[in-house]
């Protein structure tokens, strides 16, 4: 029986390449996580995430996956991409500015509340109820002002991935819980001839200083982005050429190499 040659031919896979602004990335490991998640999404042939300019270049089959599906996939691990808007760069800039404002507010309050915790922990260790005051203030810093670290770490853990937020959440969370246990039940160690140490100031200051570092990083990236845009604005929009003694003005986007 003759087999039709058409049955042996595979339908060509459609491919569309598109760039999406990425939100909420704070480190190179974040870019790796987003890239890995995009590549594992059905219908995506390839994906490259650039942490420097906060964008993702995705090659995908539009018959299998839509931009909204890519967004849902990225959101599941604590990040986001801008899709289905007229001006994605404007949305990206607005989101970055909003994130910077929130980060600045959280950082200021974290530093303010961490200061008395550090003073109590270093100079007034034996102050009555000092540990309880430190526990309350550090709980606000760690679990309220620093809650984003724990949310992102949990989303990463669900996909067996880790990043800097995982380290921050583990170190501060364990230090706080250990210190809280020693504050409420110091007899556990006293019965064993040991002192019940607490580390509230270390946990609170880690959140405060990392938030400060992120704030400075965001400010530096904003200045760098502004400088790059100014340089791009210096690019000429037209090319003046002289052909057989006559001048010709051509838009730069219509110029071809060798013409």
Phi, psi and omega per residue, in radians:
X1 nan 2.265 3.131
X2 -1.330 2.358 3.114
X3 -1.714 2.244 -3.122
X4 -1.102 2.354 -3.125
X5 -1.188 -0.403 -3.128
X6 -1.163 -0.573 -3.092
X7 -1.195 -0.387 -3.118
X8 -1.556 -0.109 -3.139
X9 -1.559 2.316 3.118
X10 -1.556 2.487 3.077
X11 -1.177 2.310 3.136
X12 -1.110 2.453 -3.140
X13 -1.434 2.180 3.090
X14 -1.240 2.527 -3.126
X15 -2.414 2.289 3.087
X16 -2.213 2.326 3.134
X17 -1.932 2.244 -3.080
X18 -2.535 2.578 3.133
X19 -1.852 2.349 -3.127
X20 -2.198 2.292 2.997
X21 -1.134 2.413 -3.123
X22 -1.899 2.382 -3.136
X23 -1.938 2.737 3.012
X24 1.323 0.092 3.099
X25 -1.376 2.341 -3.099
X26 -2.170 -0.125 -3.122
X27 -2.731 2.964 -3.139
X28 -1.112 -0.555 3.105
X29 -1.151 -0.540 3.083
X30 -1.114 -0.760 3.119
X31 -1.072 -0.687 3.112
X32 -1.115 -0.704 3.137
X33 -1.143 -0.775 3.132
X34 -1.111 -0.754 3.136
X35 -1.085 -0.768 3.132
X36 -1.100 -0.695 -3.129
X37 -1.179 -0.715 3.125
X38 -1.126 -0.753 -3.127
X39 -1.121 -0.507 -3.123
X40 -1.477 -0.073 3.127
X41 -1.366 2.328 -3.124
X42 -1.042 2.315 3.121
X43 1.678 -0.158 3.130
X44 -1.618 2.136 3.119
X45 -1.457 -0.673 -3.128
X46 -2.793 2.717 3.128
X47 -2.651 2.419 3.100
X48 -2.336 2.203 -3.119
X49 -1.931 2.211 3.126
X50 -1.813 1.946 -3.111
X51 -1.217 -0.552 -3.080
X52 -1.086 -0.834 -3.138
X53 -1.818 0.161 3.014
X54 1.008 0.804 3.131
X55 -2.304 2.751 3.076
X56 -2.170 2.191 3.075
X57 -1.753 1.996 -3.002
X58 -2.100 2.284 2.999
X59 -1.845 2.091 -3.030
X60 -2.537 2.855 3.098
X61 -1.610 1.930 -3.080
X62 -1.155 -0.270 3.079
X63 -1.378 -0.323 -3.086
X64 -1.831 -0.730 -3.053
X65 -2.326 2.509 3.117
X66 -1.922 2.802 3.091
X67 -0.951 -0.607 3.112
X68 -1.124 -0.591 3.092
X69 -1.193 -0.664 3.084
X70 -1.107 -0.706 3.132
X71 -1.116 -0.756 3.116
X72 -1.074 -0.705 3.135
X73 -1.105 -0.778 -3.128
X74 -1.216 -0.647 3.139
X75 -1.131 -0.488 -3.097
X76 -1.130 -0.329 3.116
X77 -1.951 0.289 2.991
X78 1.686 0.160 3.120
X79 -2.097 -3.027 -3.124
X80 -2.720 2.710 3.012
X81 -2.252 2.678 -3.109
X82 -1.626 2.090 -3.139
X83 -2.358 2.779 3.013
X84 0.948 0.801 3.035
X85 -2.291 2.722 -3.101
X86 -1.195 -0.729 -3.110
X87 -2.210 1.481 -3.081
X88 -1.081 -0.573 -3.140
X89 -1.160 -0.661 3.104
X90 -1.138 -0.721 3.092
X91 -1.124 -0.691 3.129
X92 -1.092 -0.809 -3.136
X93 -1.124 -0.714 3.125
X94 -1.122 -0.711 3.123
X95 -1.155 -0.701 3.112
X96 -1.118 -0.702 3.128
X97 -1.158 -0.704 3.105
X98 -1.136 -0.735 3.114
X99 -1.110 -0.687 3.116
X100 -1.109 -0.736 3.133
X101 -1.103 -0.779 3.125
X102 -1.137 -0.746 3.139
X103 -1.101 -0.692 3.121
X104 -1.102 -0.742 3.129
X105 -1.128 -0.787 3.140
X106 -1.131 -0.684 -3.119
X107 -1.135 -0.768 3.140
X108 -1.068 -0.816 -3.139
X109 -1.181 -0.629 3.111
X110 -1.107 -0.726 3.116
X111 -1.161 -0.722 -3.129
X112 -1.111 -0.805 -3.088
X113 -1.339 -0.454 3.139
X114 -1.316 -0.464 -3.092
X115 -1.055 -0.902 3.104
X116 -1.118 -0.546 3.099
X117 -1.134 -0.718 3.123
X118 -1.166 -0.710 3.132
X119 -1.118 -0.784 3.125
X120 -1.119 -0.697 -3.085
X121 -1.253 -0.472 -3.069
X122 -1.781 -0.508 -3.028
X123 -2.095 -0.350 -3.095
X124 -2.283 0.948 -3.082
X125 -1.120 -0.533 -3.066
X126 -1.748 0.220 3.121
X127 -1.154 2.263 3.133
X128 -0.988 2.309 -3.130
X129 1.087 0.192 3.117
X130 -1.095 -0.680 -3.141
X131 -1.139 -0.607 3.127
X132 -1.212 -0.671 3.075
X133 -1.108 -0.778 3.120
X134 -1.102 -0.673 -3.131
X135 -1.116 -0.742 -3.131
X136 -1.168 -0.832 -3.114
X137 -1.134 -0.751 -3.128
X138 -1.206 -0.550 3.093
X139 -1.103 -0.675 3.094
X140 -1.119 -0.774 -3.115
X141 -1.138 -0.809 -3.013
X142 -1.332 -0.887 -2.963
X143 -1.667 -0.183 3.059
X144 -1.922 -1.049 -3.136
X145 -1.226 -0.479 3.139
X146 -1.873 0.363 -3.054
X147 -1.123 -0.482 -3.119
X148 -1.065 -0.581 3.125
X149 -1.104 -0.693 -3.102
X150 -1.293 -0.683 3.116
X151 -1.087 -0.816 -3.124
X152 -1.161 -0.708 3.135
X153 -1.081 -0.686 -3.135
X154 -1.177 -0.747 3.122
X155 -1.125 -0.663 3.089
X156 -1.146 -0.708 -3.099
X157 -1.116 -0.563 3.140
X158 -1.103 -0.434 3.120
X159 -1.905 0.315 3.098
X160 0.994 0.750 3.100
X161 -2.200 2.718 3.128
X162 -2.366 2.717 3.009
X163 -2.610 -2.904 -3.089
X164 -1.081 -0.602 3.131
X165 -1.084 -0.567 3.095
X166 -1.090 -0.786 3.132
X167 -1.121 -0.732 -3.138
X168 -1.132 -0.792 -3.121
X169 -1.113 -0.758 -3.131
X170 -1.152 -0.828 -3.067
X171 -1.146 -0.827 -3.109
X172 -1.278 -0.667 -3.137
X173 -1.131 -0.783 3.137
X174 -1.171 -0.724 3.123
X175 -1.081 -0.711 -3.138
X176 -1.185 -0.822 -3.104
X177 -1.106 -0.717 3.102
X178 -1.093 -0.752 -3.136
X179 -1.198 -0.664 3.119
X180 -1.122 -0.706 3.086
X181 -1.076 -0.764 -3.136
X182 -1.191 -0.483 3.108
X183 -1.301 -0.769 -3.089
X184 -1.381 -0.607 -3.053
X185 -2.310 1.148 -3.126
X186 -1.217 -0.347 -3.120
X187 -1.080 -0.426 -3.137
X188 -1.003 -0.695 -3.138
X189 -1.538 -0.605 -3.131
X190 -1.080 -0.650 3.122
X191 -1.150 -0.306 -3.139
X192 -1.840 0.204 3.092
X193 1.297 0.407 -3.113
X194 -2.096 2.743 3.107
X195 -1.577 2.440 -3.131
X196 -1.473 1.570 -3.122
X197 -1.340 2.621 3.055
X198 -2.192 2.677 -3.069
X199 -2.316 0.657 -3.140
X200 -1.078 -0.713 -3.086
X201 -1.137 -0.642 3.133
X202 -1.140 -0.791 -3.120
X203 -1.127 -0.776 -3.122
X204 -1.158 -0.730 -3.114
X205 -1.206 -0.550 3.079
X206 -1.059 -0.822 3.114
X207 -1.078 -0.779 -3.099
X208 -1.111 -0.801 -3.064
X209 -1.282 -0.635 3.096
X210 -1.176 -0.674 3.076
X211 -1.112 -0.694 3.092
X212 -1.112 -0.724 3.102
X213 -1.079 -0.734 3.111
X214 -1.138 -0.662 3.129
X215 -1.097 -0.799 3.128
X216 -1.135 -0.653 3.121
X217 -1.125 -0.771 3.132
X218 -1.097 -0.666 3.122
X219 -1.152 -0.728 3.130
X220 -1.151 -0.732 3.127
X221 -1.134 -0.619 3.119
X222 -1.127 -0.736 3.121
X223 -1.155 -0.709 3.128
X224 -1.118 -0.745 3.124
X225 -1.084 -0.713 3.110
X226 -1.115 -0.686 3.132
X227 -1.159 -0.692 3.130
X228 -1.132 -0.707 3.135
X229 -1.130 -0.658 3.098
X230 -1.139 -0.690 3.095
X231 -1.124 -0.705 3.109
X232 -1.123 -0.546 3.117
X233 -1.207 -0.332 3.110
X234 -1.418 -0.154 -3.134
X235 -1.158 2.293 3.141
X236 -1.150 2.543 -3.134
X237 -1.628 -0.273 -3.125
X238 -2.367 2.831 3.095
X239 -2.126 2.243 3.095
X240 -1.733 2.070 -3.140
X241 -2.126 2.618 3.116
X242 -1.986 2.025 -3.106
X243 -2.142 2.043 -3.139
X244 0.936 0.697 3.083
X245 1.466 -0.092 3.118
X246 -1.919 2.503 -3.125
X247 -1.543 2.491 3.135
X248 -2.384 2.235 3.120
X249 -1.791 2.166 -3.096
X250 -2.192 2.295 3.035
X251 -0.999 2.436 -3.015
X252 -1.123 -0.484 3.140
X253 -1.339 -0.107 3.095
X254 -1.836 0.019 -3.129
X255 -1.410 2.293 3.093
X256 -2.003 2.584 -3.124
X257 -1.139 2.264 3.100
X258 1.656 -0.120 -3.129
X259 -1.444 nan nan
